[in-house]
Amino acid sequence: MGNLLIRDATTADLPAINAIYTHYVLHSTCTYQTEPSTGSERAEWFAAHGPKHPVTVAMLDGEVIGWGSLSKFHPRAAYGNTVEDSVYLRHDRQGQGIGSLLLADLIARAKAIGHHCIIGGIDAEQKASVALHAKHGFVQVAHLREVGFKFGRWLDVIWMQRMVG
Ligand SMILES: CC(C)(COP(=O)(O)OP(=O)(O)OC[C@H]1O[C@@H](n2cnc3c(N)ncnc32)[C@H](O)[C@@H]1OP(=O)(O)O)[C@@H](O)C(=O)NCCC(=O)NCCS
């Protein structure tokens, strides 16, 4: 592999972030979004993040090939030290350890920011995502049955949690 760098995302990265995500919106149950985000929806999403809720990109030889984020887990104030993580690689870059690098970086950022725990909400069939989170110390705390419906069938969600504070 060439030179891999993880850095804070900027607005210039949003088209690449959205393109990576749109592939999974259209072809996978790893996200329960069913319609691609528009450019302005992606810009609103980014603006809603900020210093306590970072968005990162993995750059390989100057190209965005993955991204990660720590988002608010819940809008109510008392949930303020809990975040939900996302990690998405360009589909031709899976299984090369890059997801691990992005998630390890997000965990370090969560600690540095002072968050208390991270939640991963993962479709139960997504073996790679479950394995990735387990490898980084996340523990399954819930299995919600048939809470999603995509591609004509019901889907279960696993919640995994990692304490950081
Ligand atoms: C999930 C995802 C981020 C994982 O990143 P990745 O770079 O492919 O994973 P890594 O290569 O870092 O592997 C992490 C661990 O998961 C395991 N793993 C990876 N793919 C796997 C698979 N398909 N089945 C089972 N385990 C798998 C690896 O073996 C590794 O564990 P190990 O080091 O003990 O061997 C990536 O595959 C992806 O973008 N998937 C689609 C989007 C998605 O599901 N995102 C998660 C939503 S939060």
The ligand as an SDF file (V2000), in Angstrom:
LIG
                    3D

 48 50  0  0  0  0  0  0  0  0999 V2000
  -16.6240   -2.4930    8.0090 C   0  0  0  0  0  0  0  0  0  0  0  0
  -15.3610   -1.8990    7.4260 C   0  0  0  0  0  0  0  0  0  0  0  0
  -15.2430   -0.4280    7.8390 C   0  0  0  0  0  0  0  0  0  0  0  0
  -14.1780   -2.6860    7.9860 C   0  0  0  0  0  0  0  0  0  0  0  0
  -12.9750   -2.1300    7.5050 O   0  0  0  0  0  0  0  0  0  0  0  0
  -11.8810   -3.0890    6.8170 P   0  0  0  0  0  0  0  0  0  0  0  0
  -10.6890   -2.2670    6.4880 O   0  0  0  0  0  0  0  0  0  0  0  0
  -12.5430   -3.8270    5.7250 O   0  0  0  0  0  0  0  0  0  0  0  0
  -11.5530   -4.0660    8.0140 O   0  0  0  0  0  0  0  0  0  0  0  0
  -10.1050   -4.4810    8.5080 P   0  0  0  0  0  0  0  0  0  0  0  0
   -9.3390   -5.0110    7.3300 O   0  0  0  0  0  0  0  0  0  0  0  0
   -9.5050   -3.3610    9.2820 O   0  0  0  0  0  0  0  0  0  0  0  0
  -10.4560   -5.6880    9.4650 O   0  0  0  0  0  0  0  0  0  0  0  0
  -10.8590   -5.5000   10.7960 C   0  0  0  0  0  0  0  0  0  0  0  0
  -11.1320   -6.8580   11.4120 C   0  0  0  0  0  0  0  0  0  0  0  0
  -12.3500   -7.3550   10.8900 O   0  0  0  0  0  0  0  0  0  0  0  0
  -12.1330   -8.6290   10.2610 C   0  0  0  0  0  0  0  0  0  0  0  0
  -12.8940   -8.6710    9.0270 N   0  0  0  0  0  0  0  0  0  0  0  0
  -12.7770   -7.8290    7.9860 C   0  0  0  0  0  0  0  0  0  0  0  0
  -13.6500   -8.1820    7.0260 N   0  0  0  0  0  0  0  0  0  0  0  0
  -14.3080   -9.2710    7.4750 C   0  0  0  0  0  0  0  0  0  0  0  0
  -15.3540  -10.0760    6.9540 C   0  0  0  0  0  0  0  0  0  0  0  0
  -15.8870   -9.8310    5.7380 N   0  0  0  0  0  0  0  0  0  0  0  0
  -15.8210  -11.1020    7.7060 N   0  0  0  0  0  0  0  0  0  0  0  0
  -15.3150  -11.3550    8.9300 C   0  0  0  0  0  0  0  0  0  0  0  0
  -14.3220  -10.5970    9.5000 N   0  0  0  0  0  0  0  0  0  0  0  0
  -13.8230   -9.5800    8.7680 C   0  0  0  0  0  0  0  0  0  0  0  0
  -10.6690   -8.6830    9.9420 C   0  0  0  0  0  0  0  0  0  0  0  0
  -10.2300  -10.0240    9.9010 O   0  0  0  0  0  0  0  0  0  0  0  0
  -10.0490   -7.8730   11.0560 C   0  0  0  0  0  0  0  0  0  0  0  0
   -9.7970   -8.6240   12.1990 O   0  0  0  0  0  0  0  0  0  0  0  0
   -8.3180   -9.2590   12.4390 P   0  0  0  0  0  0  0  0  0  0  0  0
   -7.3430   -8.1220   12.3340 O   0  0  0  0  0  0  0  0  0  0  0  0
   -8.4410   -9.8350   13.7980 O   0  0  0  0  0  0  0  0  0  0  0  0
   -8.1190  -10.2590   11.3460 O   0  0  0  0  0  0  0  0  0  0  0  0
  -15.3160   -1.9840    5.8620 C   0  0  0  0  0  0  0  0  0  0  0  0
  -15.3200   -3.3180    5.4680 O   0  0  0  0  0  0  0  0  0  0  0  0
  -16.4400   -1.2400    5.1820 C   0  0  0  0  0  0  0  0  0  0  0  0
  -16.2930   -0.0840    4.8360 O   0  0  0  0  0  0  0  0  0  0  0  0
  -17.6020   -1.9470    5.0210 N   0  0  0  0  0  0  0  0  0  0  0  0
  -18.7690   -1.3440    4.4480 C   0  0  0  0  0  0  0  0  0  0  0  0
  -19.3060   -0.2290    5.3250 C   0  0  0  0  0  0  0  0  0  0  0  0
  -19.6480   -0.6640    6.7280 C   0  0  0  0  0  0  0  0  0  0  0  0
  -20.1960   -1.7160    6.9760 O   0  0  0  0  0  0  0  0  0  0  0  0
  -19.3230    0.2090    7.6750 N   0  0  0  0  0  0  0  0  0  0  0  0
  -19.5860    0.0010    9.0790 C   0  0  0  0  0  0  0  0  0  0  0  0
  -20.7920    0.7630    9.4860 C   0  0  0  0  0  0  0  0  0  0  0  0
  -20.4780    1.5690   11.0570 S   0  0  0  0  0  0  0  0  0  0  0  0
  1  2  1  0
  2  3  1  0
  2  4  1  0
  2 36  1  0
  4  5  1  0
  5  6  1  0
  6  7  2  0
  6  8  1  0
  6  9  1  0
  9 10  1  0
 10 11  2  0
 10 12  1  0
 10 13  1  0
 13 14  1  0
 14 15  1  0
 15 16  1  0
 15 30  1  0
 16 17  1  0
 17 18  1  0
 17 28  1  0
 18 19  1  0
 18 27  1  0
 19 20  2  0
 20 21  1  0
 21 22  1  0
 21 27  2  0
 22 23  1  0
 22 24  2  0
 24 25  1  0
 25 26  2  0
 26 27  1  0
 28 29  1  0
 28 30  1  0
 30 31  1  0
 31 32  1  0
 32 33  2  0
 32 34  1  0
 32 35  1  0
 36 37  1  0
 36 38  1  0
 38 39  2  0
 38 40  1  0
 40 41  1  0
 41 42  1  0
 42 43  1  0
 43 44  2  0
 43 45  1  0
 45 46  1  0
 46 47  1  0
 47 48  1  0
M  END
$$$$
